Amino acid sequence: MSASTPENIVIIGSGPAAWTAAIYAARANLNPLVFEGEPVGTELPGGQLMLTTDIENFPGFPEAISGPELMDRVKAQAVHHGTRVVSELVKQVDLSQRPFTITPNYSGAVTAHTVVIATGAAAKWIGLESEIRLAQQGGGVSACAVCDGAMPFYRNKRLAVVGGGDTAMEEAMYLTKFASEVVVIHRRDSFRASKVMANRVLTHPKVRVLWNSQVTEVLGDEFITGLRLQDTVNGSTSEIEVGGLFVAIGHTPNTKFLGGQIDTSEHGYIKVAPWRTSTNIEGVYAAGDVIDDYYRQAITSAGTGCMAALEAERWLAHHGIGEAPVLETGESSIAKAEV
Ligand SMILES: Cc1cc2nc3c(=O)[nH]c(=O)nc-3n(C[C@H](O)[C@H](O)[C@H](O)COP(=O)(O)OP(=O)(O)OC[C@H]3O[C@@H](n4cnc5c(N)ncnc54)[C@H](O)[C@@H]3O)c2cc1C
């Protein structure tokens, strides 16, 4: 790793997208280098799955697998095939000239012919100590209903959803399949969500809305038992018994370190070509939740991580760099991609 010898491929991030990209790149003899990040608040190397317990929907684990264990295993698989790992956050990149320059927090800058950005999108949390503690220990607090809502733990209980946008509406509707009641807690007196989504929630017989309310404490030591609420208008406090809390107040794509060099959507998600992971800069690919405000799942992140590595591999092969074999066009639809 030196500024004078460009890397074939640098992968930034450490969730399912980054490690899958690394597995593919390592197996293609590209000797990938991964910057896996550092612990900062709820952002941990290993990504969002480090904040959850049982993963029941990742193929291959019929008995479920814990989020941290799954991430340990995919990282180990990438390292086993020859991936090198730097446990630092990338603080900036220079994509204006080739090879690209990647600068981490502490060690020296590296240059690279191709870059995969797989830095995810941080789920926003309310920010309470009790909330994060229960989320980390599998105590009934989550930021993803589609991921966790179907677990037996949440069945036939009163579940709370915090938020007022489309995501919160989707989460609330999804939870009506399992909950005895869904209580949507919102700080204001009307939803920000689209009218259609809001109406669906407001007219659902299992849903109740607590307007002008915010959660100030999640109650329970090992498992959630209830919430302490504050009225945002008159400041009065109350408590409600719940068997689960789903925080649905949005995500922040981790793209700040790119300094605006990559095109993003109005919400900050990196724009990629249709059914590709290529960005507006040739040789720079993006994968996982940082490009995805729609599915936000481990398996879709892993899928786009695979795509990014294959596209980078083909770009390198096309330019005669690295050891990537030149694949016959027509071998797969992706092999026909322009590099
Ligand atoms: C509570 C919860 C439960 C979930 N449960 C499930 C589930 O059961 N099943 C499922 O399929 N999905 C689940 N998800 C969604 C799933 O976690 C995400 O879709 C998936 O982790 C996204 O993967 P990713 O590779 O895009 O990156 P992420 O998992 O978001 O990880 C990216 C990581 O990259 C690192 N990083 C960020 N910036 C930098 C930088 N500048 N330099 C270096 N590194 C950086 C950080 O460590 C960050 O954590 C859950 C999400 C949450 C929040």
The ligand as an SDF file (V2000), in Angstrom:
LIG
                    3D

 53 58  0  0  0  0  0  0  0  0999 V2000
  -31.6360   -2.4140   13.2380 C   0  0  0  0  0  0  0  0  0  0  0  0
  -31.4880   -2.9370   11.8450 C   0  0  0  0  0  0  0  0  0  0  0  0
  -31.8010   -4.2540   11.5800 C   0  0  0  0  0  0  0  0  0  0  0  0
  -31.6550   -4.7570   10.2980 C   0  0  0  0  0  0  0  0  0  0  0  0
  -31.9740   -6.0500   10.0770 N   0  0  0  0  0  0  0  0  0  0  0  0
  -31.8510   -6.5560    8.8240 C   0  0  0  0  0  0  0  0  0  0  0  0
  -32.2090   -7.9160    8.5490 C   0  0  0  0  0  0  0  0  0  0  0  0
  -32.6480   -8.6580    9.4340 O   0  0  0  0  0  0  0  0  0  0  0  0
  -32.0670   -8.3530    7.2690 N   0  0  0  0  0  0  0  0  0  0  0  0
  -31.6170   -7.5420    6.2660 C   0  0  0  0  0  0  0  0  0  0  0  0
  -31.4930   -8.0080    5.1280 O   0  0  0  0  0  0  0  0  0  0  0  0
  -31.2960   -6.2600    6.4940 N   0  0  0  0  0  0  0  0  0  0  0  0
  -31.4030   -5.7420    7.7410 C   0  0  0  0  0  0  0  0  0  0  0  0
  -31.1070   -4.4370    7.9780 N   0  0  0  0  0  0  0  0  0  0  0  0
  -30.6690   -3.6030    6.8480 C   0  0  0  0  0  0  0  0  0  0  0  0
  -29.1900   -3.8940    6.5610 C   0  0  0  0  0  0  0  0  0  0  0  0
  -28.4780   -3.7440    7.7610 O   0  0  0  0  0  0  0  0  0  0  0  0
  -28.6530   -2.9510    5.5160 C   0  0  0  0  0  0  0  0  0  0  0  0
  -29.4590   -3.0050    4.3520 O   0  0  0  0  0  0  0  0  0  0  0  0
  -27.2280   -3.3440    5.1400 C   0  0  0  0  0  0  0  0  0  0  0  0
  -26.4170   -3.4530    6.2810 O   0  0  0  0  0  0  0  0  0  0  0  0
  -26.6120   -2.3180    4.1920 C   0  0  0  0  0  0  0  0  0  0  0  0
  -25.3460   -2.7710    3.8950 O   0  0  0  0  0  0  0  0  0  0  0  0
  -24.2370   -1.8440    3.2460 P   0  0  0  0  0  0  0  0  0  0  0  0
  -23.1810   -2.7960    2.8100 O   0  0  0  0  0  0  0  0  0  0  0  0
  -24.7980   -0.9140    2.2780 O   0  0  0  0  0  0  0  0  0  0  0  0
  -23.6000   -0.9540    4.4070 O   0  0  0  0  0  0  0  0  0  0  0  0
  -23.8120   -0.7420    5.9530 P   0  0  0  0  0  0  0  0  0  0  0  0
  -24.2670   -1.9700    6.6440 O   0  0  0  0  0  0  0  0  0  0  0  0
  -24.6190    0.4790    6.1190 O   0  0  0  0  0  0  0  0  0  0  0  0
  -22.3160   -0.4680    6.4080 O   0  0  0  0  0  0  0  0  0  0  0  0
  -21.5350    0.5310    5.8850 C   0  0  0  0  0  0  0  0  0  0  0  0
  -20.3570    0.7340    6.8290 C   0  0  0  0  0  0  0  0  0  0  0  0
  -19.2950    1.3710    6.1110 O   0  0  0  0  0  0  0  0  0  0  0  0
  -18.4820    2.0540    7.0250 C   0  0  0  0  0  0  0  0  0  0  0  0
  -18.1920    3.4050    6.5410 N   0  0  0  0  0  0  0  0  0  0  0  0
  -19.0440    4.4510    6.4200 C   0  0  0  0  0  0  0  0  0  0  0  0
  -18.3850    5.5500    5.9930 N   0  0  0  0  0  0  0  0  0  0  0  0
  -17.0970    5.1730    5.8380 C   0  0  0  0  0  0  0  0  0  0  0  0
  -15.9060    5.8580    5.4310 C   0  0  0  0  0  0  0  0  0  0  0  0
  -15.9110    7.1650    5.1140 N   0  0  0  0  0  0  0  0  0  0  0  0
  -14.7390    5.1590    5.4030 N   0  0  0  0  0  0  0  0  0  0  0  0
  -14.6980    3.8410    5.7250 C   0  0  0  0  0  0  0  0  0  0  0  0
  -15.7980    3.1500    6.1310 N   0  0  0  0  0  0  0  0  0  0  0  0
  -16.9680    3.8090    6.1780 C   0  0  0  0  0  0  0  0  0  0  0  0
  -19.2370    2.1790    8.3490 C   0  0  0  0  0  0  0  0  0  0  0  0
  -18.6290    1.3380    9.3240 O   0  0  0  0  0  0  0  0  0  0  0  0
  -20.6360    1.6980    7.9880 C   0  0  0  0  0  0  0  0  0  0  0  0
  -21.2480    1.0830    9.0920 O   0  0  0  0  0  0  0  0  0  0  0  0
  -31.2030   -3.9090    9.2490 C   0  0  0  0  0  0  0  0  0  0  0  0
  -30.8830   -2.5750    9.5160 C   0  0  0  0  0  0  0  0  0  0  0  0
  -31.0100   -2.0830   10.7860 C   0  0  0  0  0  0  0  0  0  0  0  0
  -30.6490   -0.6510   11.0690 C   0  0  0  0  0  0  0  0  0  0  0  0
  1  2  1  0
  2  3  1  0
  2 52  2  0
  3  4  2  0
  4  5  1  0
  4 50  1  0
  5  6  2  0
  6  7  1  0
  6 13  1  0
  7  8  2  0
  7  9  1  0
  9 10  1  0
 10 11  2  0
 10 12  1  0
 12 13  2  0
 13 14  1  0
 14 15  1  0
 14 50  1  0
 15 16  1  0
 16 17  1  0
 16 18  1  0
 18 19  1  0
 18 20  1  0
 20 21  1  0
 20 22  1  0
 22 23  1  0
 23 24  1  0
 24 25  2  0
 24 26  1  0
 24 27  1  0
 27 28  1  0
 28 29  2  0
 28 30  1  0
 28 31  1  0
 31 32  1  0
 32 33  1  0
 33 34  1  0
 33 48  1  0
 34 35  1  0
 35 36  1  0
 35 46  1  0
 36 37  1  0
 36 45  1  0
 37 38  2  0
 38 39  1  0
 39 40  1  0
 39 45  2  0
 40 41  1  0
 40 42  2  0
 42 43  1  0
 43 44  2  0
 44 45  1  0
 46 47  1  0
 46 48  1  0
 48 49  1  0
 50 51  2  0
 51 52  1  0
 52 53  1  0
M  END
$$$$
